[in-house]
Amino acid sequence: MQKLLAIPSAYIIQNGYWLHFYAGAKGTGKFVEITWDEALDRVADEFKTKAGKYGSETVWPYFFAGTMGIIQRDGIQRLRHSMRYSRQAANICTELVQNGWIGGAGGPMGPDPRELAESDLIIVWGGNPVSTQVNVMAHISRARKERGLNWL
């Protein structure tokens, strides 16, 4: 179950294909089913309300790559620029990864995911490929089946 905190007083929960909105006090477990259109409208309305009350920079578009390509990953920048939402130099998780690569390998680099299937041992540090890098997991899974790969 993935939680998306879109509205401070409530969660929209994605479980399979259905979205639910809190119908009672938080923690009561009472939800009302809503559509994707309703969920997106709630998010957009809340962005407008908060930006109107506190200024546009109150909205911070937190995002980054995961399995996204450059179009998906950077497409949010158009919205951020046009709405004058908060800016960021980098994503908070990538700063940790960058410093880890610099400290451990001398610079930011990584293996070509296609080469992972040829590895004898893979250590995933600071990532969750099961949830965020389906492409990487395909290569790891193949190596586990074909060659008995160990991975941490």
N, C-alpha and C positions, 0 to 999 in steps of 0.2 A: 504494500500500500504506500503510495507516495502522497505526501501532503504538500499543498501549495498554499503558502500564506499570502493570500491576495488581499484580504480585508482584515485589518487588525483584530476585529472582534469575532471573527469566524474563520473556519477553514473550509476550503472546497477540497474534497477528498476524491481522488481518482482510484477506483477499484474496478479493474476490468474496463468496461465501457461506460459505467454509470458514474455520474457526479452527484454528490449530496451536499446539502447546505445545513448547517446547524439549525435545528428547529427550536431548541431549548437552550438552557444554560450550558456553557462549555463543560464537558465531562459527564453530561447526563446520557450521552449516547443516542440522542434523538435527532434524526435527520429527515430532511425532505428531499426527494429526488428532484434534480433540476437538469435542464438540457445544457449542451455545450454553449449554445447561444446565450442562455441565461447566465451561465458562469462567466463568459467573456464580457457580457454587458455589466455584470456586477464589478468585475475588475476595472473596466473602462470608467464606469461611474465613480468608483472609489478613487481612481487616479485623478479624475477631474475635480472631485470634491476636495481632496487633500491638496492638490496643486492650487486650487482656487483659494483655499484657506491659508496655506502655509507657503505658497510659492512653488514654482515648477520644480525647483531643485529638491523638493521633498521626495520626489520619485527617483529611486536609484535603480536603473535597469541592471540587475545582477545577472550575469550570463557568462558563458564561455563555451569552449569547443565541445568537449565530450566526443560524440560521434558525428558532430555537425561538420559540414564543409564550410568553405569561406563565405558562401552566399548566406546560408542559414545563420552562421555564427555572427557575421558582421552586419546582417540585414537590420538588426535591432538598432544599429547606429543611426539609420535614417529617422526612425521614430524619436530616438533620444535627441538628435539635433533639432528636428522640427518642433518638438515640444519643449525644448530647452530644459530637459531633465538633467539630473546630476551627471557629472563626468567622472571618469576614473582613469588613472594611468594604466592600471592593469587589474586583473582579477586577483582576489586575495589568495586563491589556492595556487595560481601559477607563480606567484612570487616565491612561495615555499619551494616549489619544484625547481624553479630557476636557480635558487641558492643551493639546493641540494645537488644539482648537476654541476654547478661551478665548484662546490666543495669536494665532490666525489670524483668528478671526471674532468675537471678543468674548464668545462664549458657546457652550454645547453645542447645536448645531442641525445639521440635515442635511436634504437634499432628500427630498421624498416620492419613494420609488422609482419611482412611476408617472410622475413628471416627468422621470426620466432619459432616457426615450425621445425627449424633445424637445430634449435638449442637443446642442451641437455638439462639445463636448469634455468628457470626464469624466476626472478624476484621482482615482484611488483611493489614499488615503494611510492607511497603518496598517491595511489590511484585505486580505483575500484572498477576494473575492466568488466566485471560481470554486469554492472549496472550502466556504465557510461562508455564503454568501448567494445561494442558488439563485434566490430571488425577484428580487434585484437583477440577476443575470446574465440573466434572461429579458428584462428591459427593455433592458439594454445590447445583447444579441444582436439584439433587434428593431430598435433604432436603427442598429446596424451594417449590417444587411441592407437596411433601408428607406432610410436616409439617409447611409450611409457614415461613421457616427460614428467619431471617433478617441478612444481611451481609453488611459490609462496606469495 
